[in-house]
């Protein structure tokens, strides 16, 4: 039985030399998707993403590849609910 390995993000400059090696930055997501079984997206916590960005991520990963999308910090940390 194959194990599962997830990562929190893929766009870390500190991974450039050791993990990514010669892989061009524009191919980092595809590189990670070949080595991990899912990725948490941290960028959605800090800013809203364009619909085209999500489509690009989908197109660069295998069919059915799971992403865990973080909610925007305004909703998860700043917005208080009135009761």
C-alpha positions, 0 to 999 in steps of 0.5 A: 500500500502506497503512503501519503505525503503532503506538503504545505506549499511549494513556492519556497526559495529555500527549497531551490537548490536542495529540493528543486535542483535544476527545475525551473521555478515555473515547474515547481508545482508540477515537480511537487505534484509528482512527489507528494499526494496533496498540497496545502495552499498558503497563498489563499490565506494572504490574498484572493486568487484569480479564477485563472490561477486555480485553473492553472494549478489544476492543469499543472497537476494530475487529475484529481490531485487534492489541494487544501485551500486555506481560508483568507485571513480576513475571514478566519482571523479578523472578521468577528460574527455578531450574534 
